[in-house]
């Protein structure tokens, strides 16, 4: 690919970016949110049209018109969001559109057999005839990768393929990637896990704000250099985070006494001081999110009592929680967070308006002031507040949601995976914002799968396991191993 | 070996893909057997009663084949009954008033049905008009044209139509060294052949062709289907065109059944067709459904009025009430299966931890 240029009204999403992929190499594509990685991929796969520039594949110029066309040309893609049909069986998801036929009919036996074999390469042993919806996100992700690698492609694009995989699964994926590399396939690898970049890739291309920053050999660049080239800021700024300081006599803001919702989480007790950042760690499905949802009234709390500022409160629905000055940023921002067709301004004003009630509408001026304030404060990358939120990158969407709840000036802010799927720079910014808010007297419950960021930010950490509280750790001086031991300890106790 | 067979069976039954269909078949059998126990002495248990379920409902079944496909893509078609009624009017007016050969009338009706189907498909696919609205306009158009042709009921007076409507294949039994008709006389007619033929064709299309599988993919997640490189637009067009064909074919069957054309015929029939498909386990939100389920949905919907007739004292409106209750039951069941309360998503195993 040479000189790809693409323009969106207002912001130049890609400006004269060159990108070359050799046969048999893994080429990492790096950059912050909104740097233009996704846009580049969308040009390659024909989802977006290019304004200028050309794509050359094996000496021939190509112009992919849509994903099918790109696939026919030999470009196979695993998109960041899982793009499969979960009503179809696992096997069918791998083969749909290119099913083996026998005597004019789909050969189901062959489909099921070959899928089984294919997934065994990834050490996945499941019933491939069952609907995809029955399996976990990790397995779904592996299935979408299996689909992409089974196509006889020249170029394989993997956009954040490891975001919901565990270590072992990542290693299996890497083994398959190495195989494909040997066969001469060129792989474009997008990830925000820098360790994985160094483990797998031969060369790296870094984008920033739609511009090409540089192309490096993976063996010749250090992690720190890479990060600073990605965000173009001083490194000290990113890694020097100070935990929120809580005054010794700070009052207890939230007290949970044996709260639970049978079948989801049980018997959770903790206290949180004003201005404290409380981290929730645990595996997926351990009850972290469920606890948060219970405090916010999404899930009905059936046992125990909840005290805010020393008073027992009853929270039956989110509106009650909002009135008690609790705010909640859900995990799945696409589904539960953003309202894609509304503008940034409308998305920000939403929660505040809901609390004020229908009869006291916010004037346009108030809304404008509000949104402009937060766009500036959180440095949301947008030409103005009237852009539809769906056109923003993931990190910027997350910031808008954050702004929505900050606007209600809550006493307790619950953030469920606020940094998921966004890159180092935006992550650091969000972490810094959280700590700043704690410093200003807000209490924050912070849920994350990434242990190092939990440890880096939290004053105290609640470790969850199997719908129960496994234990509590001090943020200061705690290590990832401590948390994992606590999760595992509970497991052992159960099986023994 | 026995154990493995048993596992396979358990697997089959608990697979939510098949659960709805199995529920439909199960409820049909329960009601049918209950009917035999209650009214067996009055003749409910006879082959004739069973076959009349087919004869009296074949036109609904034919239309339901096309509807099933539309519903699986996540769409809906409200025009089917109006198109069928228009078809009947074409045949009645064409043969009886204009003296055109009935086969030409039928071919013309099918052409109109397919064209209208494709037109509505284009509205849905390319203009992004919600299927409910697009097919509502199609319904008004077809009803309107039908009333333009004639506002009176026209009875069909044509030799070939009589012959087609009168053709019967009797069930025979071998007794005393010769073939005799089963008593009481039971038969299938052309409509039943069309109905069963369309169910078989529909099954083959849905299960054995790439097009059929694309139908499921489109209904499951249209965006994903597009990104997987499937021909989403073409699939939707063909589905609506095929449904137009089924509507016209159902209209032909209905014309053969009542031997007349009337502009107000089959009022509300589209809802009968949709409810038959839903009772058969087709998910209104798309992505799930089987032809065999629809087949039993039609039978289940047919057996209720039949039972009421045999009872003799109940008001026939009970049929509507029970049908309503069944639709409610199935929609609720679907919600339960889909929301995963019956079959919880497998939790990620303990090894799924992030560092």
Interface residues (C-beta under 8 A of the other chain):
Chain A: X47 X66 X67 X68 X70 X71 X72 X77 X79 X82 X83 X84 X85 X86 X87 X88 X89 X92 X96 X97 X99 X101 X104 X105 X106 X127 X129 X130 X131 X133 X134 X135 X136 X137 X138 X147 X166 X167 X168 X169 X283 X284 X285 X449 X450 X451 X452 X480 X484 X487 X491
Chain B: X11 X15 X16 X17 X204 X207 X208 X209 X210 X213 X214 X216 X217 X219 X220 X221 X223 X224 X225 X226 X227 X228 X229 X230 X231 X287 X288 X340 X343 X345 X346 X347 X348 X350 X351 X352 X353 X354 X355
